[in-house]
Amino acid sequence: MKAKIIITPKKAVLDPQGKTVQTALEHMGYTGVTGVHIGKYIEIDLAPGTDKAAASKALNDAAHKLFSNPVIEDYKLEIE
Amino acid sequence: MNFSVLQFPASNCDQDAVHAVRLLGHSAKLVWHKDASLGETDCVIVPGGFSYGDYLRCGAIARFSPVMRAVKQFADNGGLVLGVCNGFQVLTEAGLLPGALIRNRDLQFHCENIFLKTATNDSPFTSRIPAGKILRVPIAHGEGCYFADEETLARLKANNQILWQYCDATGNLTDTANPNGALLNIAGICNEKRNVAGLMPHPERACEPLLGSDDGKWIFESIFAALKNKTVAAEA
């Protein structure tokens, strides 16, 4: 079993990395790009047979406290 | 006065902080991050560096160190806590100070002298800074851009919690004087109770003329004065 957490900067937060990559894309000739947001991807291995609901509750808790900083970041959690 | 300077894996301004406090005539000791207690302490300094390699986010792992529970309790009891650079990041991650420090807007690591305007003398960290004095102190960071949502910023302003702002040599809060894109040119703030403060610049690296500036000492002198007043009040 795996948990996947995708962390992205909140919309209101300055994302200079995203901006720089967006500019690079424009310089390369790619058109139609209206925004680039750079975040983090965390993959967590869970023991087989782990209770999905309990894992989701625990990981959401950890995501708030550790994986992301709610002041500047949003996250999405998937367990599969 | 007894200062406790925390030491995390990859702290690198801990010895500078100890040196500055001793140079200015007070005692300082290092406290290892795994220690659960601070020992006899009048003020805690959370020093600069790259605690836990800045993994995940700056300060994100350090805040869970055993010593941070003791620091939180010390702060809750009204003890003075000063976070410098990475220490500021640790204090925001720990929820002891509002907001967050994000990547510098130009993505560059800035290692240079900057100018600081003291926004208020009404704090234990700024009371002795001479009126109108522009402090010249170094910065050395890649993630020093202060961010907080509008509501938090409004609260910081309303409560006079902004302590230091980046300015030019004559004290103007310009965008070019802002090295990292910090909102409102914020270099340092304090909490609502005014006993916990953090700043990105390094006052401990500017406490003797040999180092190019001794302006940083005014921040330490303010802390000494606050602690002395506290002792006098406690004895009275």
Interface residues (C-beta under 8 A of the other chain):
Chain A: P9 A12 V13 L14 P16 Q17 T20 K40 L66 F67 N69 V71 I72
Chain B: L56 R57 A60 F64 T92 E93 P98 G99 A100 I102 R103 N104 R105 D106 L107 C145 F147 A148 D149 G181
